[in-house]
Amino acid sequence: MKHNILRTLSQASVAVALMAITMGLALAQTHKRKETIKRNIVRTLLGILLLTLTLLPLRSALAASASEIDRNVTAALQTLYKTTPGAKTLANNAKGILVFPNIVKAGFIIGGQYGDGALREKGKTVGYYRSLAASYGLQAGVQSFGYALLFMDDASLRYLENSKGWEIGTGPSVVVLDKGFGKNMSSTTLRKGVYAFIFSQKGLMAGIGLQGSKITKIMPDE
């Protein structure tokens, strides 16, 4: 219980820190400069934000252990199957399922999001991964959500497992499905590629996107 409270406080602290950093960086955009300079600044700031997220200590209170990630993944899948008709049937036909139970997103104009998850094949965890992303645009606040990627064919799954870092938007195509996907599609037609479900959204920020998220393998503590 105490450990969970510490992690929650740590996540909140990082979110606030990200907001403070990005608010300060965003103020630089208000100065009258040439568009080319502004674009270069934005690219640099996005790189700094991603680097900051990447360097978060894996053994800190923020980083969950392997057992905790597994518990959270199980709970997240139960939520997904309960709230999205047809998701379980589709998952049963998937070669692998990569689940990120809790992605924390924070920002002001420039934002960042991160979270840890697990890859499961035939119901068993075979690896752990981290999802990182930076964004630029009309956004302000803090929110959290979860998402699951269903790999429907061996080639897509191998791409994830063999890559040293997969950025969504490159490699296998990813199609985001909503709760009503079963009305137009079925598990018999969705046999190739990667399909995503977004769930458990909390917070007031608008626009959840997976495009550009960088997924890399991690080795959490047991």
N, C-alpha and C positions, 0 to 999 in steps of 0.2 A: 504494500500500500504506500509506504513512505517513498519507495523507489519510483513508483508510478507518478506520485506527486512531484518529485524532483524532476522527472523527465518532462512532465507537463509544463512546469515552471521554466525548464531549460528551453523547451520548444517556443514558449511564449517570449522568452528573452531574445532568442535568435530572431524570431519574427519581428519583434520591436526593433532590434538592431538593424535588420535588413531594411525596415521602413525608414529608420533614421538615416542610414547610408544613402538609400535611394532618393529620399527627399532632398538631401543635401546635394546629391549629384544632379538631380533634376533641375535644381535652381540654376545650375550652370547653363541650362538650355534657354533661360530667359534673356541672356545677353544677346545683343544684336551682332551676329556673326554670319559669315557666309555659309550657305547650305552645305558645302563640301566639308567645312570644318565641323559643323554640327554632326554630320553623319559619322565622321571619324571619331568624335567624342563619344557618340552613342555606342559605336562598335567597341571602343575601348572600355567603357563603363560596363557593358554587358559581359565582356571578357573578365573584368575584375570581379563582377558579381558571381559569375560561374566559378571562378577560381576560389573566391571566399567560401562558397558552398562546398566545393570539392575538398578544401582543406579543413573542414570541420572535423575535430578529433573523433575518430571512430570509437574510442573507448570512453568518451564523455557520457554524461547522463543523457545526452540527446540520442546516442546510438543504442538501439535495442539489441538484445542478445538474439542468437539464432532461435532459441526456444520461444522467446517473446514474439519474434516475427512470425513463427509458425502458428502460435495461438491467434495472433491478430489476423493472419491470412485465413485460417479456418473460420473465424467469426465473420470476416468480410465476405467470404464465399456464401456462407449461410444467409447473410443479408441480401446479397445479390440474387441468389436463387429464390428467396422469399418475395422480393419486390419486383423481379423481372421475369415474367412468364416466358418459358422457352430457353432461358439462359442455361439451366442445368442440362437440358437435352443437348444443347449445342456444345456445352463443356464436355459432356460424355464422349463426344465425337472428336474432340480436339487432341492433337498430339502432345500438347503441353499448355499450361496455363500460368502466366506470369501475373501475380497479384501484388499490387501496392495498396495496402489497407488504408494508409493515411498519408496523403501528400499535403504539406503545409505550404501555402502560397501567401506572400506578403509583398507589398510594393506601393510606390507612388510614382506614377509615370513609368519608371523602370522597376521591374519586379523580378522576384526569383521564387522558385518552388522546388521542394525536395521531399524525399521519403524513401524508405527501404521496404523491400518486398522479397518474395520467394517465387521460384519457378517450380511447378509441380508437374510430374509426369506419372500418369496412372495412379494419382492420389498421393504420391510420395514426393517430398521435397528433394530436388536434385541440385539446387544452387540458390544463392542469395544475390540480390541486385539492388542498386541504388538508382533512383530517377532524379535527374537534375534538369532545370530549365531556367532560362532568363527570357524576359519579354519586355517590350517597349510599346507604350500606347496609353490610352485613357483607362487608368486603373488606379485604385486607391483602397487600402484596407488590408485585412487578413482573412483568409478562409482556408478551409481544409476539405479534402475530398479523397475518395479512393478510386482506383481504376484497375481493371483486369484486361489482359491481352490474351486472346485465345488463338493459338497457333494451330491452324487446321491442316497443315501439310508438313512433311518432314523437311522439305527444303527451307521453309520459313524458320522452323525451329533450329535447324543447323546454323542458319545465318546468325541467329542470336547467340548460340553457344560458341561459335567460332570467332565472333567479332570481339575486338578488345574494347568496344564501346559503340553501341548502336544508337544513332540519332533517328528518332521517328520522323519519317518524311524521306528517308533514304532506305535503300534495300527493299524489303518486303512492304507491300502497300498495307496500310492500316485503315480500316473502315470503322467508324464509331457507330454503334447501334444504340437505338433508344428502346424504351420499354415496349413500344409497339412494333418492333421489327418483325415479329411473328406473323403480322397481318399480310406482309408482302414477301417475306422470305421464310425459308424453313431450313432445318438442319440438313436436309438432303441437298439443298442448293448451295449452302455455304460450306464448301469442301476445300477451298484453297485460300491462301493468304492469311492475314491476321485481322481479327475482329476485336473491337474494344468496347467495354462497358464502363461508364462512369457512374459512381454511386456515392451515397452518404455525403452529399454536399452540405457544408455548414459555413456560414459567413455571408457577408453582404457584397463581396466583390462580384462583378459580372464577368462572364466570359471565361469558361474553363476550356483550355485547349491542350492537346497532347503534342501537336506539331512542334518539332524542334527539341523535344525532351531527349536528353542524353541518358542512356541506360548502360550502366557498367556493373561488372561483377564485383562483389565484395566478400570479405571473409569475416563475418561477425563472431564475437565471442560466443561460446556455447551457453 
